[in-house]
Amino acid sequence: MGRTGVIGTAAGGCEVLQIKGLCILGVRTVWHTEGDGEFFCSGCGGDRGYRRRTGTRRLTLLGLPLLPRGSAGTVVECVVCRAHHGPEVLEQPTTTVFSAMLRDAVHTVALAVLTAGGAMGRGAREAAVGAVRSAGFTDCTEDQLLGLLAAIVADEGRFPGASDALDADGLADALDGCGSWLSIELHEALEPLSRHLAPQGREYVLLQGALIALADGPYLPAEREVLGAVGRCLGLVGADTERILEAAARTPS
């Protein structure tokens, strides 16, 4: 005689006791949506909408929910592929946000290197414009970078009215000593990004700064100091930072 009772899992994850195909007793998860937004779905491989949902497991009899059986936890459900992810997936930036973070990081590094001495050389300024454009600010110009550098000087209180009065040559002395800006901006732009970068990505950001510094000659002491700070903000150990800087210096321009 065949078995008349079967315990298994039905579609949707409902644990059931079936008798001759009829669902008698089971446990079903009821989901409640608590919020939504956009995230990077590893299943789809791109930015997608999500629903943040909390589940409650309930005992069912003949398909009717009866007694609660505890929490099923919180999940992030992709609205496209319906895959469930842990809430920690929302800590990862979307592709759009990540691209903006990388763009801002290269822009900040370029300004930091120019602040440390690169503003004196036209080659460094042109290299900075090229790096910033490649990172995503496609309409960046040399005048815009010089305007930002002058604004930094004025904000530091070293040259009141600098944003209107200084040209590229006059910025060199005025920029000396703007260390507080460098420290704050580098930490804010690089440290959040470094958590989401592979080692090669961190080295890439540092390399952009090195190439800007080298565009008008060997590293200045202040430029080496700034590039060392960039490496630390990116989470690179000192030996790796030195290796990248030395390799960049040996690369033909």
C-alpha positions in Angstrom: 0.0 0.0 0.0 1.4 3.4 -0.9 1.9 6.2 1.6 -1.0 8.6 1.9 0.9 11.3 3.9 3.9 13.3 2.5 5.9 15.9 4.2 7.7 18.3 1.9 8.1 21.8 0.7 5.7 23.4 -1.7 6.4 26.2 -4.1 7.2 29.5 -2.3 8.9 27.7 0.6 5.7 26.6 2.3 6.4 23.5 4.4 3.4 21.2 4.2 1.9 17.9 5.2 0.0 16.5 2.2 -2.5 13.7 2.2 -3.3 12.4 -1.3 -2.2 15.8 -2.8 -4.3 17.8 -0.3 -2.3 20.3 1.8 -3.5 19.7 5.4 -0.9 21.3 7.7 1.9 23.6 6.8 4.1 26.5 7.7 4.0 29.6 5.4 6.0 32.8 5.5 4.1 36.0 5.3 6.1 38.9 4.1 5.5 42.6 4.9 7.2 45.3 2.9 8.9 48.0 5.1 10.6 50.1 2.5 12.1 50.2 -1.0 14.9 51.8 -3.0 17.7 50.9 -5.4 20.6 48.6 -4.8 23.2 46.5 -6.7 21.7 43.1 -7.3 24.5 40.5 -7.7 22.0 38.1 -9.2 21.0 40.5 -12.0 24.5 42.0 -12.2 23.3 45.6 -12.1 21.4 48.3 -10.3 17.8 47.3 -9.5 14.9 48.2 -7.4 14.4 46.4 -4.1 11.9 45.8 -1.4 13.0 45.5 2.2 10.7 42.9 3.7 10.2 41.3 7.1 8.8 37.8 7.3 6.6 36.0 9.9 6.3 32.2 9.8 2.7 31.0 10.4 1.2 27.6 10.9 -1.5 26.9 8.4 -4.4 24.5 8.4 -6.0 23.7 5.0 -4.2 26.8 3.7 -5.5 29.2 6.3 -2.9 31.0 8.5 -3.3 30.3 12.2 -0.6 30.5 14.8 2.7 32.5 14.4 5.8 30.3 14.4 8.4 33.1 14.8 10.2 35.6 12.6 11.7 34.7 9.3 14.0 37.7 9.5 14.5 40.6 7.2 15.5 40.3 3.6 16.1 42.6 0.6 14.1 41.3 -2.4 15.1 42.3 -5.9 12.0 43.4 -7.8 13.3 41.9 -11.0 14.7 38.5 -10.2 12.9 38.1 -6.9 16.1 36.9 -5.2 16.4 37.4 -1.5 19.6 39.0 0.0 20.7 39.8 3.5 20.2 43.4 4.7 24.0 44.0 4.5 23.7 44.1 0.7 22.4 47.7 1.1 25.8 48.7 2.5 27.3 48.2 -1.1 26.9 51.3 -3.3 25.0 51.1 -6.5 26.9 51.3 -9.8 25.8 54.9 -10.2 26.9 55.9 -6.6 30.2 54.0 -6.9 31.0 55.8 -10.2 30.4 59.1 -8.5 32.6 58.2 -5.5 35.4 57.2 -7.8 35.1 60.4 -9.8 35.1 62.5 -6.7 38.1 60.7 -5.3 40.2 61.3 -8.4 39.1 64.9 -8.5 40.1 65.4 -4.8 43.5 63.7 -5.3 44.2 65.9 -8.3 43.5 69.0 -6.3 45.6 67.7 -3.4 48.6 67.2 -5.7 48.2 70.6 -7.3 47.9 72.1 -3.8 51.1 70.5 -2.8 53.1 72.2 -5.6 51.8 71.0 -8.9 49.9 74.2 -9.6 53.2 75.8 -10.6 53.7 73.6 -13.6 51.5 73.7 -16.7 52.2 70.0 -17.3 50.8 69.0 -13.9 47.7 71.2 -14.5 47.1 69.6 -17.9 47.6 66.1 -16.4 45.2 66.9 -13.6 42.5 68.0 -16.1 43.1 64.8 -18.1 42.7 62.6 -15.0 39.6 64.3 -13.8 38.0 64.1 -17.2 38.8 60.4 -17.5 37.2 59.8 -14.1 33.9 61.3 -15.2 34.1 65.1 -15.1 34.2 65.4 -18.8 33.7 69.1 -18.9 36.6 69.9 -16.5 38.9 72.7 -17.5 42.2 74.1 -16.2 40.4 77.4 -15.3 37.9 75.4 -13.2 40.7 73.7 -11.3 42.5 77.0 -10.7 39.3 78.5 -9.5 38.9 75.7 -7.0 42.5 76.1 -5.8 42.0 79.8 -5.3 38.8 79.1 -3.4 40.8 76.7 -1.1 43.3 79.4 -0.4 40.6 81.9 0.4 38.8 79.4 2.6 42.0 78.8 4.6 42.2 82.6 5.2 45.7 82.8 3.7 44.8 85.2 0.9 41.4 87.0 1.3 39.8 87.5 -2.1 42.1 84.8 -3.7 39.4 83.4 -5.8 39.3 86.6 -7.7 42.9 87.8 -7.5 45.3 84.9 -8.0 46.5 83.3 -11.3 48.4 80.0 -11.7 51.7 81.5 -10.8 50.5 83.4 -7.8 48.8 80.3 -6.3 52.1 78.6 -5.6 53.1 80.5 -2.4 49.5 81.0 -1.3 48.8 77.3 -1.4 51.7 76.4 0.8 50.4 75.3 4.2 46.8 74.4 3.3 47.2 71.2 5.2 44.0 71.2 7.0 42.0 71.2 3.8 44.1 68.3 2.4 43.6 66.2 5.5 39.9 66.6 5.7 39.1 66.3 2.0 41.3 63.3 1.4 39.8 61.4 4.3 36.2 62.2 3.3 36.7 61.3 -0.3 39.0 58.3 -0.1 38.2 56.3 3.1 34.5 55.5 2.2 35.6 54.5 -1.3 38.5 52.3 -0.2 36.1 49.8 1.5 34.6 49.0 -1.9 37.8 48.9 -4.0 39.9 45.9 -4.8 43.7 46.4 -4.2 44.1 47.2 -7.9 41.5 49.9 -7.7 43.2 51.6 -4.7 46.5 51.5 -6.6 44.9 53.0 -9.6 43.7 56.1 -7.7 47.1 56.6 -6.1 48.7 56.2 -9.6 46.6 59.0 -11.0 48.0 61.4 -8.3 51.6 60.2 -9.0 51.3 60.8 -12.7 50.0 64.3 -12.1 52.9 65.1 -9.7 55.4 63.7 -12.3 54.0 65.6 -15.2 56.3 68.6 -14.6 59.3 66.8 -13.2 60.4 64.7 -10.2 58.3 64.5 -7.1 58.5 67.6 -4.8 58.8 66.7 -1.1 55.3 68.1 -0.5 54.0 66.0 -3.3 55.5 62.9 -1.9 53.9 63.7 1.5 50.5 64.2 -0.1 50.8 61.0 -2.1 51.7 59.2 1.1 48.6 60.5 2.7 46.6 59.4 -0.3 47.9 55.9 0.2 47.1 55.8 3.9 43.5 57.0 3.2 43.1 54.2 0.6 44.3 51.6 3.2 47.6 50.9 1.4 50.6 49.9 3.5 53.6 52.1 3.2 55.6 49.6 1.2 52.9 49.3 -1.5 52.6 53.1 -1.7 56.4 53.5 -2.2 56.3 50.7 -4.8 53.6 52.4 -6.8 55.3 55.8 -6.6 58.7 54.4 -7.7 57.2 52.5 -10.5 55.4 55.6 -11.8 58.6 57.6 -11.6 60.4 55.0 -13.8 57.6 55.0 -16.4 58.6 57.0 -19.5 56.4 60.1 -19.8 
